[in-house]
């Protein structure tokens, strides 16, 4: 029983540590969403602006700043989380059109990335 509790507490501490400022969060694919959602309400109540540096993430707190680093070339953008998603397996973040353009993934649709929490 004590071993299980200790293991559970250790897992919790490690999970919380990954949410600390500037730390690695996760990796996977980034995709983007644009014109068809422009002007619609996001999950936090903002109107989606495809020309802003924002993104959707499944669990990060709204208004978190996240550094999104493209794994194949090291290019990165910093976005603010204001929506929920993506809901497709393997994708960890949906970028606004502007963020995707800056990262160079508009034409290819998605790319492998790493996410780092800047603040929350």
C-alpha positions as CSV (number, residue, x, y, z in Angstrom):
1,X,0.0,0.0,0.0
2,X,2.7,2.4,0.9
3,X,4.7,1.5,-2.2
4,X,1.6,2.3,-4.4
5,X,1.0,5.6,-2.6
6,X,4.7,6.5,-3.0
7,X,4.6,5.7,-6.7
8,X,1.4,7.6,-7.2
9,X,2.9,10.7,-5.4
10,X,6.1,10.5,-7.5
11,X,4.0,10.3,-10.7
12,X,2.0,13.4,-9.5
13,X,5.2,15.4,-8.7
14,X,6.8,14.5,-12.1
15,X,3.5,15.5,-13.9
16,X,3.4,18.8,-12.1
17,X,7.1,19.5,-12.8
18,X,6.5,19.3,-16.6
19,X,4.0,22.2,-16.3
20,X,6.6,24.5,-14.7
21,X,7.7,27.7,-16.5
22,X,9.9,27.0,-19.6
23,X,9.7,23.3,-19.3
24,X,9.1,20.7,-22.0
25,X,5.5,19.7,-22.1
26,X,5.0,17.2,-25.0
27,X,5.8,16.4,-28.6
28,X,3.6,15.3,-31.5
29,X,2.2,17.0,-34.6
30,X,1.0,20.5,-35.0
31,X,-1.7,21.3,-37.4
32,X,-3.5,24.6,-38.1
33,X,-6.9,26.0,-38.7
34,X,-7.8,29.2,-40.6
35,X,-10.5,30.9,-42.7
36,X,-13.4,28.6,-42.0
37,X,-13.2,29.4,-38.2
38,X,-12.2,33.1,-38.6
39,X,-14.5,35.2,-36.4
40,X,-16.1,32.3,-34.6
41,X,-16.0,32.1,-30.8
42,X,-13.1,30.1,-29.2
43,X,-13.4,28.0,-26.1
44,X,-12.2,30.9,-23.9
45,X,-14.7,33.4,-25.4
46,X,-12.3,35.2,-27.7
47,X,-13.2,35.6,-31.4
48,X,-10.9,33.4,-33.4
49,X,-8.5,35.6,-35.4
50,X,-6.5,33.6,-38.0
51,X,-4.0,36.4,-38.1
52,X,-3.1,36.3,-34.4
53,X,-0.5,34.1,-32.7
54,X,-2.9,31.8,-30.9
55,X,-3.5,28.1,-30.7
56,X,-5.7,25.3,-29.4
57,X,-4.6,22.7,-26.9
58,X,-6.6,20.0,-25.1
59,X,-5.6,20.8,-21.5
60,X,-3.2,23.7,-21.1
61,X,-4.8,26.7,-19.2
62,X,-6.2,29.5,-21.3
63,X,-3.8,32.4,-21.9
64,X,-0.7,30.1,-21.4
65,X,2.2,31.1,-23.6
66,X,3.7,28.1,-25.4
67,X,6.8,27.9,-27.4
68,X,6.2,25.6,-30.4
69,X,9.5,24.2,-31.9
70,X,9.5,22.5,-35.3
71,X,11.5,19.4,-34.8
72,X,13.0,19.1,-38.3
73,X,14.5,22.6,-38.5
74,X,14.4,24.2,-35.0
75,X,12.1,27.1,-36.1
76,X,9.7,28.2,-33.4
77,X,6.8,30.5,-32.6
78,X,5.3,31.6,-29.3
79,X,1.5,31.3,-29.1
80,X,-1.2,32.0,-26.6
81,X,-3.7,29.2,-25.8
82,X,-7.3,30.4,-26.3
83,X,-9.1,27.3,-27.7
84,X,-9.5,23.6,-27.2
85,X,-8.3,20.9,-29.6
86,X,-7.0,19.3,-31.7
87,X,-9.1,16.2,-31.5
88,X,-7.2,14.1,-34.0
89,X,-4.9,11.3,-32.7
90,X,-1.2,12.3,-32.8
91,X,-1.8,16.0,-33.0
92,X,-0.9,18.0,-29.9
93,X,-1.7,21.6,-30.9
94,X,-3.7,23.4,-33.5
95,X,-2.1,26.7,-34.6
96,X,-3.7,29.8,-36.0
97,X,-3.0,30.4,-39.7
98,X,-0.5,33.2,-38.8
99,X,1.4,30.9,-36.4
100,X,1.5,28.1,-38.9
101,X,2.7,30.5,-41.6
102,X,5.5,31.7,-39.3
103,X,6.4,28.1,-38.6
104,X,6.3,27.2,-42.3
105,X,3.6,24.5,-42.1
106,X,0.7,26.1,-44.0
107,X,1.5,24.2,-47.3
108,X,2.3,20.9,-45.7
109,X,-0.6,21.0,-43.2
110,X,1.2,19.6,-40.2
111,X,4.7,19.0,-38.8
112,X,6.4,17.3,-35.8
113,X,6.8,19.7,-32.9
114,X,7.9,20.0,-29.3
115,X,5.9,22.2,-26.9
116,X,7.5,24.2,-24.0
117,X,5.4,26.2,-21.5
118,X,6.6,29.8,-21.2
119,X,4.1,30.9,-18.6
120,X,0.6,30.2,-17.3
